[in-house]
Amino acid sequence: MNDPAIGSGRALFRLAVAVPFFLGAALYLSVIFAAFAALPLVYAHLRFGRVAGILCSLTNMALVFAVSGRMNAAVFFVLAVVLGASIAECAKLKLKVEWNVVFSVGVMLIVSSLLLLSYSHRFNINPVQKLDAFVGTMVEQVANNVEKYKASTTLSSQDLDKFVVDPEMTKRNILFELPSAITITLLIVAVGNLLLLLRLNLQGVRDAQRLESDFFKNWKAPEHMVWPTLVAGFCLVVEIPVLSDVALNIFKVLMAIYAFQGLAIANYLFDVWGVKGFLRPLGYVLAVALLLPLVISLGFFDLWFDFREKFKI
């Protein structure tokens, strides 16, 4: 007679093996959960090894390609396949969380650049000119439909007025700030996946790092990061051609990192104030959507004021 417990265990094992081979694609195609498409691939790499992880990644990418085409497959390759492999390999090496993020974002940027260069070479297209034309078309479209966008409140009235008053300057600003926008997007995706991985403690990743389940509330950015931030800020004030544009991109990325520290402080304060359940994620959303400058300021000035110590439990 077959033991029901054994049969149930085998069924769960088959499910655990099968799910990663399509869940990443499903998350990406859902759009809402696309940012976490890498997580099932990380699990496959850690649970079943590199070969199975690669097969899992290829299967998911093939599904995305079949459903939504080449462009989405390329985006999935960067945001899920590359990110999943990077996080998994860093986790196996037991690298610190910060180095895991730096490595993952760096690899995604390099792979994205190589894909862009490959596409440009194959179709004999200048990527800079193509991007310039695309942004120009986008700015022109917004400028011609300002009232429509004001009614939808997608953009603030002040930002929309810039599209009408000086469209060329608006296009230039978008192009020059694009590197930081891309880097911050990749940073958010990498941090989100890594935090969820550690929270779920898949394959004992968090235990291997000797981290607590609530480690994020005590996280701080490296103290020496304040110096490049101050230098970048100084270059913005002085307004040196080219250097100021580079400094602006660096400054924005550093501010994004301090925003994570601000959210860590908010996490700590939520514990102090007993904010739980649905109110906690709502608090994070409101903090980012309405109080982002305050969140960044909390993270940046925490080096001197140590806000968590002042509200110590």
BAVO-175727 format. One line per 2 residues: number of its first residue (from 1); their letters; for each residue x, y, z of N, C-alpha, C. Coordinates in steps of 0.2 Angstrom, whole numbers, always signed. Example, Ala and Ser with C-alpha at 12.3 -4.5 7.8 and 13.67 -1.06 7.14 Angstrom:
! residues 2
1> AS> +66 -28 +39 +62 -22 +39 +66 -16 +39 ~ +64 -11 +35 +68 -5 +36 +64 +0 +39 $
END
This chain:
! residues 313
1> MN> +4 -6 +0 +0 +0 +0 +4 +6 +0 ~ +3 +11 -4 +6 +17 -5 +5 +22 +1 $
3> DP> +10 +25 +4 +9 +29 +9 +7 +36 +7 ~ +1 +39 +9 -2 +45 +6 +3 +51 +7 $
5> AI> +7 +51 +13 +12 +56 +14 +17 +56 +9 ~ +20 +50 +7 +25 +49 +2 +22 +52 -5 $
7> GS> +16 +50 -6 +13 +52 -13 +13 +60 -13 ~ +10 +63 -7 +10 +70 -7 +17 +73 -8 $
9> GR> +22 +71 -4 +28 +73 -5 +31 +73 -12 ~ +30 +68 -15 +32 +67 -22 +29 +72 -27 $
11> AL> +22 +73 -25 +18 +78 -29 +21 +85 -28 ~ +23 +87 -22 +25 +93 -20 +32 +94 -24 $
13> FR> +36 +89 -24 +43 +89 -27 +42 +91 -34 ~ +38 +87 -38 +37 +88 -45 +35 +95 -46 $
15> LA> +30 +98 -42 +28 +105 -43 +34 +110 -42 ~ +38 +108 -37 +43 +113 -35 +48 +113 -41 $
17> VA> +49 +107 -45 +53 +107 -50 +50 +110 -56 ~ +44 +109 -57 +41 +112 -63 +39 +119 -63 $
19> VP> +37 +122 -58 +35 +129 -57 +40 +134 -60 ~ +47 +133 -58 +52 +138 -60 +52 +138 -68 $
21> FF> +50 +133 -71 +51 +133 -79 +46 +137 -82 ~ +41 +140 -79 +36 +144 -82 +34 +150 -78 $
23> LG> +36 +150 -71 +33 +156 -67 +37 +162 -68 ~ +43 +162 -70 +47 +168 -72 +43 +172 -78 $
25> AA> +42 +168 -83 +38 +171 -89 +31 +173 -87 ~ +28 +170 -83 +21 +172 -81 +21 +178 -77 $
27> LY> +26 +179 -72 +27 +185 -68 +28 +191 -73 ~ +33 +190 -78 +35 +195 -82 +29 +197 -87 $
29> LS> +25 +193 -89 +20 +194 -94 +14 +197 -90 ~ +14 +196 -83 +8 +199 -79 +9 +207 -79 $
31> VI> +15 +209 -80 +16 +216 -80 +17 +219 -73 ~ +12 +218 -69 +12 +220 -62 +17 +217 -58 $
33> FA> +19 +211 -59 +24 +207 -55 +30 +206 -59 ~ +31 +210 -65 +37 +209 -69 +43 +210 -66 $
35> AF> +44 +214 -61 +50 +216 -58 +53 +210 -54 ~ +48 +205 -52 +51 +199 -48 +51 +193 -53 $
37> AA> +52 +194 -59 +52 +188 -64 +59 +184 -63 ~ +64 +187 -60 +70 +184 -59 +70 +179 -53 $
39> LP> +65 +180 -48 +66 +176 -42 +65 +169 -43 ~ +60 +166 -47 +60 +159 -49 +66 +156 -52 $
41> LV> +70 +160 -56 +76 +158 -59 +82 +158 -54 ~ +82 +162 -49 +86 +162 -43 +85 +156 -39 $
43> YA> +79 +154 -38 +77 +148 -34 +80 +142 -38 ~ +79 +142 -45 +81 +136 -49 +89 +135 -49 $
45> HL> +92 +141 -49 +100 +140 -49 +102 +138 -42 ~ +99 +140 -37 +101 +138 -30 +99 +131 -28 $
47> RF> +93 +129 -30 +90 +123 -28 +92 +117 -33 ~ +93 +118 -39 +94 +112 -44 +101 +113 -47 $
49> GR> +105 +118 -46 +111 +119 -49 +111 +124 -55 ~ +117 +125 -58 +118 +130 -64 +115 +127 -70 $
51> VA> +116 +120 -72 +113 +118 -78 +106 +118 -78 ~ +102 +116 -73 +95 +117 -72 +93 +124 -72 $
53> GI> +97 +128 -69 +95 +135 -69 +95 +138 -76 ~ +100 +136 -80 +101 +139 -87 +95 +136 -91 $
55> LC> +94 +130 -90 +88 +127 -94 +81 +130 -92 ~ +81 +132 -86 +75 +135 -83 +74 +142 -86 $
57> SL> +80 +146 -87 +80 +153 -89 +78 +152 -97 ~ +81 +148 -100 +80 +147 -108 +73 +146 -109 $
59> TN> +70 +141 -105 +63 +140 -106 +58 +146 -105 ~ +59 +149 -99 +55 +155 -98 +56 +160 -103 $
61> MA> +62 +161 -106 +64 +166 -111 +60 +164 -118 ~ +60 +158 -119 +57 +155 -125 +49 +157 -125 $
63> LV> +46 +156 -119 +39 +157 -118 +38 +165 -119 ~ +42 +169 -116 +41 +176 -117 +42 +178 -124 $
65> FA> +47 +175 -128 +48 +177 -135 +41 +174 -139 ~ +39 +169 -137 +33 +166 -141 +27 +170 -140 $
67> VS> +26 +173 -134 +20 +177 -132 +20 +184 -134 ~ +26 +187 -133 +27 +194 -134 +32 +197 -138 $
69> GR> +36 +192 -142 +41 +195 -147 +48 +196 -144 ~ +52 +198 -149 +59 +198 -148 +61 +204 -143 $
71> MN> +58 +209 -143 +60 +215 -139 +59 +213 -132 ~ +53 +210 -130 +52 +208 -123 +56 +203 -121 $
73> AA> +58 +198 -125 +62 +193 -124 +69 +196 -122 ~ +71 +201 -125 +78 +204 -123 +78 +207 -117 $
75> VF> +72 +211 -115 +71 +214 -109 +71 +209 -103 ~ +67 +203 -105 +67 +198 -100 +74 +195 -98 $
77> FV> +78 +194 -104 +84 +192 -103 +89 +196 -98 ~ +88 +202 -98 +92 +207 -94 +89 +207 -87 $
79> LA> +82 +208 -86 +79 +209 -80 +78 +202 -76 ~ +78 +197 -79 +76 +191 -76 +82 +186 -77 $
81> VV> +84 +184 -83 +89 +179 -84 +96 +181 -81 ~ +98 +187 -83 +105 +190 -81 +105 +191 -73 $
83> LG> +99 +194 -71 +99 +196 -64 +98 +190 -60 ~ +94 +185 -62 +94 +179 -58 +100 +175 -57 $
85> AS> +104 +175 -63 +110 +171 -62 +115 +175 -58 ~ +115 +182 -58 +120 +186 -55 +119 +185 -47 $
87> IA> +112 +186 -45 +111 +185 -38 +112 +178 -35 ~ +111 +173 -39 +112 +166 -37 +119 +165 -36 $
89> EC> +123 +167 -41 +131 +166 -40 +134 +170 -34 ~ +131 +176 -33 +134 +180 -28 +132 +176 -21 $
91> AK> +125 +174 -21 +123 +170 -15 +127 +164 -13 ~ +129 +160 -19 +133 +154 -18 +140 +156 -15 $
93> LK> +142 +162 -17 +149 +164 -15 +149 +168 -8 ~ +142 +169 -5 +141 +172 +1 +144 +179 +1 $
95> LK> +143 +182 -4 +145 +189 -4 +140 +194 +0 ~ +142 +199 +2 +138 +204 +6 +132 +206 +2 $
97> VE> +127 +208 +5 +121 +210 +1 +123 +216 -4 ~ +127 +221 -1 +129 +227 -5 +133 +225 -11 $
99> WN> +137 +220 -11 +141 +218 -16 +137 +214 -21 ~ +132 +210 -19 +128 +207 -23 +124 +212 -28 $
101> VV> +121 +217 -25 +118 +222 -29 +122 +225 -34 ~ +128 +228 -31 +133 +231 -36 +135 +227 -42 $
103> FS> +136 +220 -40 +138 +216 -46 +132 +214 -51 ~ +126 +213 -48 +121 +212 -52 +119 +218 -56 $
105> VG> +119 +224 -54 +117 +230 -58 +123 +231 -63 ~ +129 +230 -61 +134 +231 -66 +134 +226 -72 $
107> VM> +132 +220 -70 +132 +215 -76 +126 +216 -80 ~ +120 +218 -77 +114 +220 -81 +116 +226 -86 $
109> LI> +120 +231 -83 +122 +237 -87 +126 +235 -93 ~ +131 +230 -92 +136 +228 -97 +132 +224 -102 $
111> VS> +128 +219 -100 +124 +215 -105 +119 +219 -109 ~ +116 +224 -106 +111 +229 -110 +115 +233 -115 $
113> SL> +121 +235 -113 +125 +239 -118 +127 +234 -124 ~ +129 +228 -122 +131 +223 -128 +126 +222 -132 $
115> LL> +120 +221 -129 +114 +219 -133 +112 +225 -138 ~ +113 +231 -135 +111 +237 -139 +117 +238 -145 $
117> LS> +123 +237 -144 +128 +237 -149 +127 +232 -154 ~ +125 +226 -152 +124 +220 -156 +118 +222 -161 $
119> YS> +113 +224 -158 +107 +226 -162 +109 +232 -167 ~ +113 +237 -165 +115 +242 -169 +119 +240 -175 $
121> HR> +123 +235 -174 +128 +233 -179 +124 +228 -184 ~ +119 +224 -181 +116 +220 -186 +111 +224 -191 $
123> FN> +108 +229 -188 +103 +233 -192 +106 +239 -195 ~ +113 +240 -194 +116 +246 -196 +113 +253 -194 $
125> IN> +112 +253 -187 +108 +259 -184 +113 +262 -179 ~ +113 +269 -179 +116 +272 -174 +112 +273 -168 $
127> PV> +114 +270 -163 +109 +270 -157 +108 +277 -154 ~ +113 +281 -154 +112 +288 -152 +107 +292 -156 $
129> QK> +108 +291 -162 +103 +295 -167 +96 +292 -166 ~ +95 +285 -165 +89 +282 -165 +86 +284 -158 $
131> LD> +90 +285 -153 +87 +287 -146 +85 +294 -146 ~ +89 +298 -150 +88 +305 -150 +81 +307 -154 $
133> AF> +80 +303 -159 +74 +303 -163 +68 +301 -159 ~ +69 +296 -155 +63 +293 -151 +61 +298 -146 $
135> VG> +66 +301 -142 +64 +305 -137 +61 +312 -140 ~ +64 +314 -146 +61 +320 -149 +54 +319 -151 $
137> TM> +52 +313 -153 +45 +311 -155 +41 +311 -149 ~ +43 +308 -144 +40 +308 -137 +38 +315 -134 $
139> VE> +43 +319 -134 +43 +326 -132 +38 +330 -136 ~ +38 +329 -143 +33 +333 -147 +26 +330 -146 $
141> QV> +25 +324 -145 +19 +321 -144 +16 +324 -137 ~ +20 +324 -132 +17 +327 -125 +16 +334 -126 $
143> AN> +20 +338 -130 +19 +345 -131 +13 +347 -134 ~ +11 +342 -139 +5 +343 -143 -2 +341 -139 $
145> NV> -1 +337 -134 -6 +335 -130 -6 +337 -122 ~ -4 +343 -121 -2 +345 -114 -9 +345 -110 $
147> EK> -14 +347 -113 -20 +348 -109 -23 +341 -107 ~ -22 +336 -112 -24 +329 -111 -20 +326 -105 $
149> YK> -13 +327 -105 -9 +325 -99 -11 +328 -93 ~ -12 +335 -93 -14 +338 -87 -20 +335 -84 $
151> AS> -25 +334 -88 -31 +331 -85 -30 +324 -82 ~ -25 +320 -85 -24 +313 -82 -20 +314 -76 $
153> TT> -16 +319 -75 -12 +320 -69 -6 +315 -69 ~ -4 +313 -75 +2 +308 -76 +8 +312 -74 $
155> LS> +8 +318 -77 +14 +323 -75 +12 +329 -72 ~ +16 +332 -68 +14 +338 -65 +14 +344 -70 $
157> SQ> +10 +349 -69 +9 +355 -73 +15 +358 -75 ~ +20 +359 -69 +26 +362 -70 +30 +358 -75 $
159> DL> +30 +352 -75 +34 +348 -79 +32 +348 -87 ~ +25 +348 -87 +22 +348 -94 +23 +355 -97 $
161> DK> +23 +360 -93 +25 +367 -96 +32 +367 -99 ~ +36 +363 -97 +43 +363 -100 +43 +360 -107 $
163> FV> +39 +355 -108 +38 +352 -114 +36 +358 -120 ~ +32 +363 -117 +29 +368 -122 +34 +373 -123 $
165> VD> +37 +376 -117 +41 +382 -117 +48 +381 -121 ~ +51 +375 -119 +57 +373 -122 +58 +366 -123 $
167> PE> +55 +363 -129 +55 +356 -130 +62 +354 -131 ~ +66 +358 -135 +73 +355 -136 +77 +354 -129 $
169> MT> +76 +359 -125 +80 +358 -118 +77 +352 -114 ~ +71 +351 -115 +67 +346 -112 +70 +339 -114 $
171> KR> +71 +339 -121 +74 +333 -124 +81 +332 -122 ~ +85 +337 -122 +92 +337 -120 +92 +334 -113 $
173> NI> +88 +337 -108 +88 +334 -101 +86 +327 -100 ~ +81 +325 -104 +79 +318 -104 +85 +313 -106 $
175> LF> +88 +315 -112 +94 +311 -114 +100 +311 -110 ~ +102 +317 -107 +107 +317 -102 +106 +314 -96 $
177> EL> +100 +313 -93 +98 +310 -87 +96 +303 -88 ~ +96 +300 -94 +94 +293 -95 +98 +288 -92 $
179> PS> +105 +289 -92 +109 +284 -89 +108 +283 -82 ~ +106 +288 -78 +104 +288 -71 +98 +284 -70 $
181> AI> +93 +286 -75 +86 +283 -74 +86 +276 -75 ~ +90 +273 -80 +91 +266 -82 +95 +263 -76 $
183> TI> +100 +266 -73 +104 +263 -67 +99 +262 -61 ~ +95 +267 -60 +91 +267 -54 +85 +262 -55 $
185> TL> +83 +261 -61 +78 +256 -62 +81 +249 -61 ~ +87 +248 -64 +90 +241 -62 +91 +240 -55 $
187> LI> +93 +246 -52 +95 +245 -45 +89 +243 -41 ~ +83 +247 -42 +77 +245 -39 +75 +238 -40 $
189> VA> +75 +235 -46 +73 +228 -47 +78 +224 -44 ~ +85 +225 -44 +89 +221 -41 +88 +220 -33 $
191> VG> +87 +226 -30 +86 +226 -23 +80 +223 -21 ~ +74 +224 -25 +68 +221 -23 +68 +214 -23 $
193> NL> +71 +211 -29 +72 +204 -29 +76 +201 -23 ~ +82 +204 -22 +86 +202 -17 +83 +202 -10 $
195> LL> +79 +207 -8 +76 +208 -2 +71 +203 -1 ~ +67 +201 -6 +62 +196 -6 +65 +189 -5 $
197> LL> +70 +188 -9 +74 +182 -8 +76 +180 -1 ~ +79 +186 +2 +81 +185 +9 +75 +185 +14 $
199> RL> +70 +188 +12 +64 +188 +17 +61 +181 +17 ~ +61 +178 +11 +58 +171 +10 +63 +166 +12 $
201> NL> +69 +168 +13 +75 +163 +15 +75 +157 +10 ~ +74 +158 +4 +75 +152 -1 +81 +149 -1 $
203> QG> +81 +142 +0 +87 +138 +1 +92 +140 +6 ~ +89 +143 +11 +93 +145 +17 +98 +151 +15 $
205> VR> +96 +155 +10 +101 +161 +8 +102 +165 +14 ~ +97 +167 +18 +98 +172 +23 +102 +169 +29 $
207> DA> +101 +163 +30 +104 +159 +36 +112 +159 +34 ~ +113 +158 +28 +120 +157 +26 +124 +164 +26 $
209> QR> +120 +170 +26 +123 +176 +27 +123 +178 +34 ~ +120 +174 +38 +119 +176 +45 +115 +182 +46 $
211> LE> +110 +183 +43 +106 +189 +43 +99 +187 +47 ~ +96 +192 +50 +90 +191 +53 +84 +193 +48 $
213> SD> +78 +190 +49 +73 +191 +45 +71 +199 +44 ~ +73 +203 +49 +71 +210 +49 +78 +214 +48 $
215> FF> +83 +211 +45 +89 +215 +44 +89 +221 +41 ~ +84 +222 +36 +84 +228 +32 +82 +234 +36 $
217> KN> +79 +234 +42 +77 +240 +46 +83 +243 +49 ~ +89 +239 +50 +95 +242 +53 +100 +243 +47 $
219> WK> +98 +243 +41 +103 +243 +36 +105 +251 +35 ~ +112 +252 +33 +114 +258 +32 +119 +258 +26 $
221> AP> +119 +263 +22 +123 +264 +17 +130 +265 +19 ~ +136 +263 +16 +142 +264 +18 +144 +271 +20 $
223> EH> +147 +273 +25 +148 +280 +27 +152 +284 +22 ~ +157 +280 +19 +161 +284 +15 +158 +286 +8 $
225> MV> +152 +284 +7 +148 +286 +1 +146 +293 +1 ~ +146 +296 +7 +145 +303 +8 +149 +308 +4 $
227> WP> +156 +306 +3 +161 +310 +0 +159 +311 -8 ~ +158 +305 -11 +156 +306 -18 +150 +310 -19 $
229> TL> +145 +309 -14 +139 +313 -15 +140 +320 -14 ~ +144 +322 -9 +146 +330 -9 +150 +332 -15 $
231> VA> +154 +328 -17 +158 +331 -23 +153 +332 -29 ~ +149 +327 -30 +144 +327 -36 +139 +333 -35 $
233> GF> +137 +334 -29 +133 +340 -27 +137 +347 -29 ~ +143 +347 -27 +147 +353 -28 +148 +354 -36 $
235> CL> +149 +349 -40 +149 +350 -47 +143 +352 -50 ~ +137 +351 -47 +131 +353 -49 +130 +361 -48 $
237> VV> +133 +363 -42 +132 +370 -40 +137 +374 -45 ~ +143 +372 -46 +148 +375 -50 +146 +376 -57 $
239> EI> +142 +370 -60 +140 +370 -67 +145 +370 -72 ~ +150 +365 -72 +155 +364 -77 +152 +360 -82 $
241> PV> +153 +362 -89 +150 +359 -94 +153 +351 -94 ~ +148 +347 -96 +150 +340 -97 +150 +337 -90 $
243> LS> +155 +339 -86 +156 +337 -79 +150 +337 -75 ~ +146 +343 -76 +140 +343 -72 +135 +338 -74 $
245> DV> +134 +337 -80 +130 +331 -83 +132 +325 -80 ~ +138 +323 -80 +140 +317 -77 +139 +317 -69 $
247> AL> +140 +322 -66 +139 +323 -59 +132 +322 -57 ~ +127 +325 -61 +120 +324 -60 +118 +317 -60 $
249> NI> +120 +313 -65 +118 +306 -65 +121 +302 -59 ~ +127 +304 -57 +130 +300 -51 +126 +302 -45 $
251> FK> +125 +309 -44 +121 +311 -39 +114 +308 -38 ~ +111 +307 -44 +104 +304 -43 +104 +297 -41 $
253> VL> +109 +293 -44 +110 +286 -42 +112 +286 -34 ~ +116 +290 -32 +118 +290 -24 +112 +292 -20 $
255> MA> +108 +297 -23 +101 +298 -19 +97 +293 -19 ~ +97 +289 -24 +92 +283 -24 +94 +278 -19 $
257> IY> +101 +277 -18 +104 +273 -12 +102 +275 -6 ~ +102 +282 -5 +100 +285 +2 +93 +284 +3 $
259> AF> +89 +284 -3 +82 +283 -2 +80 +276 +1 ~ +84 +271 -1 +84 +264 +2 +85 +265 +10 $
261> QG> +90 +269 +11 +92 +269 +19 +86 +273 +22 ~ +83 +278 +19 +77 +281 +22 +71 +276 +23 $
263> LA> +70 +272 +18 +65 +267 +19 +67 +262 +24 ~ +73 +260 +25 +75 +256 +31 +73 +259 +37 $
265> IA> +74 +266 +38 +73 +270 +44 +65 +270 +45 ~ +61 +270 +39 +54 +270 +40 +52 +263 +42 $
267> NY> +55 +258 +40 +54 +251 +42 +55 +251 +49 ~ +60 +253 +52 +61 +253 +59 +56 +257 +63 $
269> LF> +54 +263 +60 +49 +267 +64 +42 +264 +64 ~ +41 +260 +58 +34 +256 +58 +34 +251 +64 $
271> DV> +40 +248 +65 +40 +243 +70 +39 +247 +77 ~ +42 +252 +78 +42 +256 +84 +34 +258 +85 $
273> WG> +31 +260 +80 +24 +263 +80 +19 +257 +80 ~ +21 +251 +79 +17 +246 +78 +12 +245 +72 $
275> VK> +15 +248 +67 +11 +248 +60 +12 +241 +57 ~ +7 +238 +56 +7 +231 +53 +2 +230 +48 $
277> GF> +2 +224 +45 -3 +222 +40 -3 +226 +34 ~ -9 +228 +31 -10 +231 +25 -7 +239 +26 $
279> LR> -7 +241 +32 -5 +248 +33 +3 +249 +31 ~ +6 +244 +32 +14 +245 +31 +16 +246 +24 $
281> PL> +13 +241 +19 +15 +242 +12 +12 +249 +10 ~ +6 +251 +13 +3 +257 +11 +7 +263 +13 $
283> GY> +10 +262 +19 +15 +267 +21 +21 +268 +17 ~ +24 +263 +14 +29 +263 +10 +27 +267 +3 $
285> VL> +22 +265 +1 +19 +268 -6 +18 +275 -5 ~ +15 +277 +1 +14 +285 +2 +21 +288 +3 $
287> AV> +25 +285 +7 +32 +288 +8 +35 +289 +2 ~ +35 +285 -3 +39 +285 -9 +35 +290 -14 $
289> AL> +29 +290 -14 +25 +294 -19 +24 +301 -17 ~ +23 +302 -10 +22 +309 -8 +28 +312 -4 $
291> LL> +32 +308 -1 +37 +311 +4 +44 +309 +2 ~ +45 +308 -5 +52 +305 -7 +57 +310 -5 $
293> PL> +57 +316 -5 +62 +321 -3 +64 +320 +4 ~ +59 +319 +8 +60 +317 +16 +63 +311 +17 $
295> VI> +61 +306 +13 +64 +299 +14 +71 +299 +12 ~ +73 +303 +6 +80 +303 +5 +84 +307 +10 $
297> SL> +81 +312 +13 +84 +316 +18 +86 +312 +24 ~ +81 +308 +26 +82 +304 +32 +88 +299 +31 $
299> GF> +88 +296 +25 +94 +292 +23 +101 +296 +23 ~ +101 +302 +20 +107 +305 +20 +109 +308 +26 $
301> FD> +105 +311 +30 +107 +314 +36 +107 +309 +42 ~ +105 +303 +41 +106 +298 +46 +113 +297 +49 $
303> LW> +118 +298 +44 +125 +298 +46 +127 +302 +52 ~ +124 +308 +52 +125 +313 +58 +120 +312 +64 $
305> FD> +114 +311 +62 +109 +311 +67 +107 +304 +70 ~ +108 +299 +66 +106 +292 +69 +99 +292 +71 $
307> FR> +94 +293 +67 +87 +293 +69 +85 +287 +72 ~ +87 +281 +71 +85 +275 +74 +87 +275 +81 $
309> EK> +93 +277 +83 +95 +277 +90 +91 +282 +94 ~ +88 +287 +91 +84 +292 +95 +77 +289 +96 $
311> FK> +75 +284 +92 +68 +281 +93 +69 +273 +95 ~ +75 +272 +98 +77 +265 +100 +71 +262 +104 $
313> I> +70 +255 +102 +65 +251 +105 +67 +249 +112 $
END
